Amino acid sequence: MDTSNHTMQALFAQLGLPSSDASIENFIQNNHLPAGIPLENAAFWSAGQAQFIREAIALDADWAEVVDHLDAQLRH
């Protein structure tokens, strides 16, 4: 069992996105998630990225906490 403490950098890498602190900050500043739109349904995800996020949330996977954190940051 993977009991790793996943970071935002690791999540972005898992999603195939640039994972430096500056890249993550840029992504968050340039993407907004309106209220009522689930994170996995955001227009800026590819089908594979959306599926990963959907599974992380639905299965309350190791990634759920960092995915929730990203969700909150995108609702700025």
Biopython code that builds the backbone (N, CA, C, O; Angstrom):
import numpy as np
from Bio.PDB.StructureBuilder import StructureBuilder

atoms = [
    (1, "MET", "N", (0.840, -1.180, 0.000)),
    (1, "MET", "CA", (0.000, 0.000, 0.000)),
    (1, "MET", "C", (0.884, 1.241, 0.000)),
    (1, "MET", "O", (1.860, 1.330, 0.745)),
    (2, "ASP", "N", (0.524, 2.186, -0.842)),
    (2, "ASP", "CA", (1.259, 3.445, -0.904)),
    (2, "ASP", "C", (0.702, 4.387, 0.152)),
    (2, "ASP", "O", (-0.445, 4.824, 0.062)),
    (3, "THR", "N", (1.510, 4.694, 1.144)),
    (3, "THR", "CA", (1.071, 5.596, 2.206)),
    (3, "THR", "C", (1.800, 6.933, 2.111)),
    (3, "THR", "O", (1.965, 7.631, 3.111)),
    (4, "SER", "N", (2.229, 7.279, 0.915)),
    (4, "SER", "CA", (2.945, 8.535, 0.699)),
    (4, "SER", "C", (2.078, 9.730, 1.062)),
    (4, "SER", "O", (0.858, 9.709, 0.901)),
    (5, "ASN", "N", (2.731, 10.761, 1.549)),
    (5, "ASN", "CA", (2.059, 12.030, 1.785)),
    (5, "ASN", "C", (2.204, 12.828, 0.500)),
    (5, "ASN", "O", (3.265, 13.391, 0.231)),
    (6, "HIS", "N", (1.149, 12.879, -0.289)),
    (6, "HIS", "CA", (1.218, 13.525, -1.599)),
    (6, "HIS", "C", (1.204, 15.043, -1.468)),
    (6, "HIS", "O", (0.493, 15.614, -0.641)),
    (7, "THR", "N", (1.999, 15.666, -2.299)),
    (7, "THR", "CA", (2.123, 17.121, -2.324)),
    (7, "THR", "C", (1.439, 17.672, -3.572)),
    (7, "THR", "O", (1.074, 16.928, -4.482)),
    (8, "MET", "N", (1.276, 18.978, -3.592)),
    (8, "MET", "CA", (0.721, 19.632, -4.773)),
    (8, "MET", "C", (1.650, 19.412, -5.968)),
    (8, "MET", "O", (1.181, 19.203, -7.087)),
    (9, "GLN", "N", (2.959, 19.459, -5.736)),
    (9, "GLN", "CA", (3.920, 19.217, -6.817)),
    (9, "GLN", "C", (3.748, 17.804, -7.381)),
    (9, "GLN", "O", (3.776, 17.609, -8.596)),
    (10, "ALA", "N", (3.570, 16.833, -6.502)),
    (10, "ALA", "CA", (3.379, 15.447, -6.948)),
    (10, "ALA", "C", (2.065, 15.295, -7.710)),
    (10, "ALA", "O", (2.000, 14.558, -8.693)),
    (11, "LEU", "N", (1.019, 15.989, -7.261)),
    (11, "LEU", "CA", (-0.269, 15.928, -7.962)),
    (11, "LEU", "C", (-0.133, 16.488, -9.374)),
    (11, "LEU", "O", (-0.604, 15.876, -10.333)),
    (12, "PHE", "N", (0.501, 17.632, -9.504)),
    (12, "PHE", "CA", (0.675, 18.223, -10.839)),
    (12, "PHE", "C", (1.507, 17.305, -11.728)),
    (12, "PHE", "O", (1.200, 17.151, -12.910)),
    (13, "ALA", "N", (2.540, 16.702, -11.187)),
    (13, "ALA", "CA", (3.334, 15.749, -11.967)),
    (13, "ALA", "C", (2.475, 14.561, -12.386)),
    (13, "ALA", "O", (2.562, 14.111, -13.528)),
    (14, "GLN", "N", (1.654, 14.051, -11.486)),
    (14, "GLN", "CA", (0.766, 12.924, -11.774)),
    (14, "GLN", "C", (-0.219, 13.289, -12.891)),
    (14, "GLN", "O", (-0.578, 12.447, -13.714)),
    (15, "LEU", "N", (-0.646, 14.539, -12.906)),
    (15, "LEU", "CA", (-1.574, 15.010, -13.939)),
    (15, "LEU", "C", (-0.875, 15.362, -15.248)),
    (15, "LEU", "O", (-1.529, 15.728, -16.225)),
    (16, "GLY", "N", (0.456, 15.252, -15.269)),
    (16, "GLY", "CA", (1.217, 15.550, -16.475)),
    (16, "GLY", "C", (1.391, 17.038, -16.723)),
    (16, "GLY", "O", (1.598, 17.469, -17.857)),
    (17, "LEU", "N", (1.306, 17.822, -15.650)),
    (17, "LEU", "CA", (1.456, 19.271, -15.748)),
    (17, "LEU", "C", (2.792, 19.702, -15.154)),
    (17, "LEU", "O", (3.351, 18.993, -14.317)),
    (18, "PRO", "N", (3.312, 20.853, -15.576)),
    (18, "PRO", "CA", (4.529, 21.365, -14.948)),
    (18, "PRO", "C", (4.305, 21.475, -13.436)),
    (18, "PRO", "O", (3.256, 21.943, -12.992)),
    (19, "SER", "N", (5.289, 21.044, -12.656)),
    (19, "SER", "CA", (5.065, 20.914, -11.216)),
    (19, "SER", "C", (5.961, 21.784, -10.342)),
    (19, "SER", "O", (6.063, 21.556, -9.137)),
    (20, "SER", "N", (6.607, 22.775, -10.941)),
    (20, "SER", "CA", (7.377, 23.703, -10.108)),
    (20, "SER", "C", (6.403, 24.597, -9.347)),
    (20, "SER", "O", (5.248, 24.745, -9.745)),
    (21, "ASP", "N", (6.870, 25.190, -8.256)),
    (21, "ASP", "CA", (6.019, 26.086, -7.476)),
    (21, "ASP", "C", (5.473, 27.217, -8.348)),
    (21, "ASP", "O", (4.297, 27.569, -8.250)),
    (22, "ALA", "N", (6.325, 27.782, -9.197)),
    (22, "ALA", "CA", (5.903, 28.881, -10.071)),
    (22, "ALA", "C", (4.845, 28.414, -11.074)),
    (22, "ALA", "O", (3.881, 29.131, -11.341)),
    (23, "SER", "N", (5.024, 27.227, -11.622)),
    (23, "SER", "CA", (4.057, 26.691, -12.590)),
    (23, "SER", "C", (2.702, 26.442, -11.929)),
    (23, "SER", "O", (1.658, 26.737, -12.511)),
    (24, "ILE", "N", (2.723, 25.904, -10.725)),
    (24, "ILE", "CA", (1.476, 25.642, -10.000)),
    (24, "ILE", "C", (0.768, 26.951, -9.680)),
    (24, "ILE", "O", (-0.444, 27.065, -9.866)),
    (25, "GLU", "N", (1.512, 27.931, -9.204)),
    (25, "GLU", "CA", (0.925, 29.234, -8.894)),
    (25, "GLU", "C", (0.328, 29.860, -10.146)),
    (25, "GLU", "O", (-0.762, 30.430, -10.099)),
    (26, "ASN", "N", (1.034, 29.757, -11.260)),
    (26, "ASN", "CA", (0.545, 30.286, -12.533)),
    (26, "ASN", "C", (-0.744, 29.574, -12.950)),
    (26, "ASN", "O", (-1.694, 30.224, -13.387)),
    (27, "PHE", "N", (-0.782, 28.261, -12.821)),
    (27, "PHE", "CA", (-1.978, 27.492, -13.180)),
    (27, "PHE", "C", (-3.172, 27.955, -12.348)),
    (27, "PHE", "O", (-4.259, 28.179, -12.881)),
    (28, "ILE", "N", (-2.966, 28.095, -11.057)),
    (28, "ILE", "CA", (-4.052, 28.496, -10.153)),
    (28, "ILE", "C", (-4.520, 29.915, -10.469)),
    (28, "ILE", "O", (-5.719, 30.189, -10.443)),
    (29, "GLN", "N", (-3.597, 30.807, -10.763)),
    (29, "GLN", "CA", (-3.963, 32.188, -11.075)),
    (29, "GLN", "C", (-4.709, 32.305, -12.402)),
    (29, "GLN", "O", (-5.532, 33.203, -12.579)),
    (30, "ASN", "N", (-4.420, 31.391, -13.339)),
    (30, "ASN", "CA", (-5.006, 31.482, -14.676)),
    (30, "ASN", "C", (-6.218, 30.592, -14.900)),
    (30, "ASN", "O", (-6.792, 30.592, -15.989)),
    (31, "ASN", "N", (-6.606, 29.846, -13.900)),
    (31, "ASN", "CA", (-7.771, 28.971, -14.016)),
    (31, "ASN", "C", (-8.670, 29.200, -12.812)),
    (31, "ASN", "O", (-8.216, 29.203, -11.668)),
    (32, "HIS", "N", (-9.941, 29.389, -13.090)),
    (32, "HIS", "CA", (-10.911, 29.628, -12.026)),
    (32, "HIS", "C", (-12.017, 28.585, -12.145)),
    (32, "HIS", "O", (-12.457, 28.247, -13.244)),
    (33, "LEU", "N", (-12.448, 28.094, -11.016)),
    (33, "LEU", "CA", (-13.510, 27.093, -10.979)),
    (33, "LEU", "C", (-14.728, 27.711, -10.308)),
    (33, "LEU", "O", (-14.716, 27.940, -9.099)),
    (34, "PRO", "N", (-15.779, 27.985, -11.076)),
    (34, "PRO", "CA", (-16.974, 28.610, -10.506)),
    (34, "PRO", "C", (-17.687, 27.686, -9.522)),
    (34, "PRO", "O", (-17.574, 26.463, -9.606)),
    (35, "ALA", "N", (-18.410, 28.281, -8.604)),
    (35, "ALA", "CA", (-19.218, 27.503, -7.669)),
    (35, "ALA", "C", (-20.196, 26.644, -8.464)),
    (35, "ALA", "O", (-20.714, 27.071, -9.496)),
    (36, "GLY", "N", (-20.440, 25.459, -7.985)),
    (36, "GLY", "CA", (-21.394, 24.576, -8.639)),
    (36, "GLY", "C", (-20.795, 23.670, -9.696)),
    (36, "GLY", "O", (-21.465, 22.750, -10.166)),
    (37, "ILE", "N", (-19.560, 23.906, -10.079)),
    (37, "ILE", "CA", (-18.876, 23.055, -11.064)),
    (37, "ILE", "C", (-17.922, 22.147, -10.297)),
    (37, "ILE", "O", (-16.982, 22.637, -9.672)),
    (38, "PRO", "N", (-18.143, 20.831, -10.332)),
    (38, "PRO", "CA", (-17.204, 19.933, -9.662)),
    (38, "PRO", "C", (-15.813, 20.029, -10.290)),
    (38, "PRO", "O", (-15.681, 20.249, -11.494)),
    (39, "LEU", "N", (-14.799, 19.865, -9.480)),
    (39, "LEU", "CA", (-13.418, 19.983, -9.957)),
    (39, "LEU", "C", (-13.162, 19.115, -11.177)),
    (39, "LEU", "O", (-12.535, 19.568, -12.134)),
    (40, "GLU", "N", (-13.636, 17.878, -11.159)),
    (40, "GLU", "CA", (-13.351, 16.960, -12.268)),
    (40, "GLU", "C", (-14.062, 17.369, -13.559)),
    (40, "GLU", "O", (-13.732, 16.845, -14.623)),
    (41, "ASN", "N", (-15.020, 18.284, -13.497)),
    (41, "ASN", "CA", (-15.738, 18.740, -14.692)),
    (41, "ASN", "C", (-15.197, 20.054, -15.254)),
    (41, "ASN", "O", (-15.762, 20.605, -16.199)),
    (42, "ALA", "N", (-14.117, 20.549, -14.685)),
    (42, "ALA", "CA", (-13.538, 21.802, -15.178)),
    (42, "ALA", "C", (-13.081, 21.636, -16.626)),
    (42, "ALA", "O", (-12.553, 20.593, -17.012)),
    (43, "ALA", "N", (-13.293, 22.671, -17.403)),
    (43, "ALA", "CA", (-12.989, 22.626, -18.836)),
    (43, "ALA", "C", (-11.495, 22.496, -19.128)),
    (43, "ALA", "O", (-11.119, 22.098, -20.231)),
    (44, "PHE", "N", (-10.641, 22.821, -18.166)),
    (44, "PHE", "CA", (-9.203, 22.824, -18.442)),
    (44, "PHE", "C", (-8.541, 21.459, -18.276)),
    (44, "PHE", "O", (-7.335, 21.349, -18.497)),
    (45, "TRP", "N", (-9.276, 20.420, -17.897)),
    (45, "TRP", "CA", (-8.682, 19.077, -17.758)),
    (45, "TRP", "C", (-8.841, 18.267, -19.035)),
    (45, "TRP", "O", (-9.817, 18.424, -19.769)),
    (46, "SER", "N", (-7.882, 17.410, -19.287)),
    (46, "SER", "CA", (-8.046, 16.404, -20.334)),
    (46, "SER", "C", (-8.931, 15.297, -19.759)),
    (46, "SER", "O", (-9.195, 15.278, -18.556)),
    (47, "ALA", "N", (-9.381, 14.396, -20.591)),
    (47, "ALA", "CA", (-10.222, 13.292, -20.123)),
    (47, "ALA", "C", (-9.489, 12.450, -19.072)),
    (47, "ALA", "O", (-10.085, 12.044, -18.074)),
    (48, "GLY", "N", (-8.207, 12.191, -19.297)),
    (48, "GLY", "CA", (-7.426, 11.395, -18.348)),
    (48, "GLY", "C", (-7.226, 12.096, -17.016)),
    (48, "GLY", "O", (-7.297, 11.469, -15.959)),
    (49, "GLN", "N", (-6.976, 13.395, -17.071)),
    (49, "GLN", "CA", (-6.815, 14.164, -15.835)),
    (49, "GLN", "C", (-8.121, 14.182, -15.040)),
    (49, "GLN", "O", (-8.119, 14.000, -13.823)),
    (50, "ALA", "N", (-9.229, 14.401, -15.736)),
    (50, "ALA", "CA", (-10.538, 14.425, -15.077)),
    (50, "ALA", "C", (-10.839, 13.067, -14.433)),
    (50, "ALA", "O", (-11.372, 13.008, -13.326)),
    (51, "GLN", "N", (-10.502, 11.995, -15.116)),
    (51, "GLN", "CA", (-10.738, 10.655, -14.573)),
    (51, "GLN", "C", (-9.904, 10.425, -13.319)),
    (51, "GLN", "O", (-10.407, 9.873, -12.340)),
    (52, "PHE", "N", (-8.654, 10.833, -13.330)),
    (52, "PHE", "CA", (-7.795, 10.679, -12.152)),
    (52, "PHE", "C", (-8.392, 11.430, -10.965)),
    (52, "PHE", "O", (-8.469, 10.894, -9.860)),
    (53, "ILE", "N", (-8.812, 12.667, -11.198)),
    (53, "ILE", "CA", (-9.396, 13.475, -10.125)),
    (53, "ILE", "C", (-10.693, 12.850, -9.629)),
    (53, "ILE", "O", (-10.926, 12.777, -8.422)),
    (54, "ARG", "N", (-11.533, 12.402, -10.546)),
    (54, "ARG", "CA", (-12.804, 11.761, -10.182)),
    (54, "ARG", "C", (-12.559, 10.547, -9.288)),
    (54, "ARG", "O", (-13.228, 10.372, -8.270)),
    (55, "GLU", "N", (-11.605, 9.719, -9.671)),
    (55, "GLU", "CA", (-11.295, 8.522, -8.886)),
    (55, "GLU", "C", (-10.694, 8.879, -7.532)),
    (55, "GLU", "O", (-11.009, 8.238, -6.529)),
    (56, "ALA", "N", (-9.839, 9.885, -7.491)),
    (56, "ALA", "CA", (-9.230, 10.291, -6.220)),
    (56, "ALA", "C", (-10.296, 10.730, -5.232)),
    (56, "ALA", "O", (-10.207, 10.435, -4.040)),
    (57, "ILE", "N", (-11.299, 11.432, -5.725)),
    (57, "ILE", "CA", (-12.374, 11.909, -4.857)),
    (57, "ILE", "C", (-13.317, 10.766, -4.484)),
    (57, "ILE", "O", (-13.635, 10.579, -3.310)),
    (58, "ALA", "N", (-13.760, 10.010, -5.474)),
    (58, "ALA", "CA", (-14.746, 8.954, -5.250)),
    (58, "ALA", "C", (-14.220, 7.846, -4.339)),
    (58, "ALA", "O", (-14.959, 7.311, -3.513)),
    (59, "LEU", "N", (-12.954, 7.510, -4.493)),
    (59, "LEU", "CA", (-12.373, 6.425, -3.712)),
    (59, "LEU", "C", (-11.745, 6.913, -2.423)),
    (59, "LEU", "O", (-11.189, 6.124, -1.660)),
    (60, "ASP", "N", (-11.832, 8.228, -2.175)),
    (60, "ASP", "CA", (-11.176, 8.840, -1.020)),
    (60, "ASP", "C", (-9.735, 8.337, -0.942)),
    (60, "ASP", "O", (-9.236, 7.950, 0.114)),
    (61, "ALA", "N", (-9.098, 8.361, -2.103)),
    (61, "ALA", "CA", (-7.740, 7.850, -2.262)),
    (61, "ALA", "C", (-6.722, 8.727, -1.544)),
    (61, "ALA", "O", (-7.045, 9.790, -1.014)),
    (62, "ASP", "N", (-5.487, 8.249, -1.544)),
    (62, "ASP", "CA", (-4.381, 8.995, -0.942)),
    (62, "ASP", "C", (-4.338, 10.433, -1.453)),
    (62, "ASP", "O", (-3.949, 11.356, -0.737)),
    (63, "TRP", "N", (-4.741, 10.595, -2.694)),
    (63, "TRP", "CA", (-4.663, 11.897, -3.350)),
    (63, "TRP", "C", (-5.788, 12.831, -2.947)),
    (63, "TRP", "O", (-5.714, 14.023, -3.245)),
    (64, "ALA", "N", (-6.832, 12.342, -2.279)),
    (64, "ALA", "CA", (-8.036, 13.140, -2.019)),
    (64, "ALA", "C", (-7.733, 14.448, -1.296)),
    (64, "ALA", "O", (-8.295, 15.485, -1.648)),
    (65, "GLU", "N", (-6.871, 14.422, -0.308)),
    (65, "GLU", "CA", (-6.589, 15.636, 0.464)),
    (65, "GLU", "C", (-5.963, 16.725, -0.407)),
    (65, "GLU", "O", (-6.387, 17.880, -0.350)),
    (66, "VAL", "N", (-4.974, 16.374, -1.200)),
    (66, "VAL", "CA", (-4.317, 17.378, -2.042)),
    (66, "VAL", "C", (-5.240, 17.806, -3.192)),
    (66, "VAL", "O", (-5.180, 18.955, -3.629)),
    (67, "VAL", "N", (-6.081, 16.908, -3.680)),
    (67, "VAL", "CA", (-7.065, 17.265, -4.704)),
    (67, "VAL", "C", (-8.060, 18.270, -4.119)),
    (67, "VAL", "O", (-8.414, 19.246, -4.780)),
    (68, "ASP", "N", (-8.508, 18.037, -2.895)),
    (68, "ASP", "CA", (-9.408, 18.981, -2.221)),
    (68, "ASP", "C", (-8.747, 20.353, -2.050)),
    (68, "ASP", "O", (-9.396, 21.388, -2.198)),
    (69, "HIS", "N", (-7.471, 20.344, -1.742)),
    (69, "HIS", "CA", (-6.728, 21.599, -1.588)),
    (69, "HIS", "C", (-6.668, 22.359, -2.908)),
    (69, "HIS", "O", (-6.855, 23.575, -2.937)),
    (70, "LEU", "N", (-6.408, 21.645, -3.997)),
    (70, "LEU", "CA", (-6.388, 22.273, -5.322)),
    (70, "LEU", "C", (-7.772, 22.830, -5.647)),
    (70, "LEU", "O", (-7.885, 23.947, -6.151)),
    (71, "ASP", "N", (-8.809, 22.073, -5.367)),
    (71, "ASP", "CA", (-10.178, 22.524, -5.605)),
    (71, "ASP", "C", (-10.418, 23.865, -4.907)),
    (71, "ASP", "O", (-10.928, 24.802, -5.522)),
    (72, "ALA", "N", (-10.058, 23.957, -3.647)),
    (72, "ALA", "CA", (-10.260, 25.192, -2.888)),
    (72, "ALA", "C", (-9.472, 26.356, -3.495)),
    (72, "ALA", "O", (-9.976, 27.477, -3.572)),
    (73, "GLN", "N", (-8.248, 26.091, -3.919)),
    (73, "GLN", "CA", (-7.426, 27.170, -4.484)),
    (73, "GLN", "C", (-7.956, 27.664, -5.831)),
    (73, "GLN", "O", (-7.792, 28.834, -6.175)),
    (74, "LEU", "N", (-8.586, 26.777, -6.581)),
    (74, "LEU", "CA", (-9.115, 27.165, -7.890)),
    (74, "LEU", "C", (-10.431, 27.929, -7.792)),
    (74, "LEU", "O", (-10.940, 28.417, -8.801)),
    (75, "ARG", "N", (-10.974, 28.035, -6.611)),
    (75, "ARG", "CA", (-12.238, 28.766, -6.422)),
    (75, "ARG", "C", (-11.983, 30.159, -5.860)),
    (75, "ARG", "O", (-12.838, 30.706, -5.164)),
    (76, "HIS", "N", (-10.837, 30.735, -6.146)),
    (76, "HIS", "CA", (-10.428, 32.048, -5.662)),
    (76, "HIS", "C", (-11.282, 33.168, -6.173)),
    (76, "HIS", "O", (-11.043, 34.329, -5.839)),
]
sb = StructureBuilder()
sb.init_structure("model")
sb.init_model(0)
sb.init_chain("A")
sb.init_seg("    ")
for serial, (resi, resn, name, xyz) in enumerate(atoms, 1):
    if name == "N":
        sb.init_residue(resn, " ", resi, " ")
    sb.init_atom(name, np.array(xyz, "f"), 0.0, 1.0, " ", f" {name:<3s}", serial, name[0])
structure = sb.get_structure()
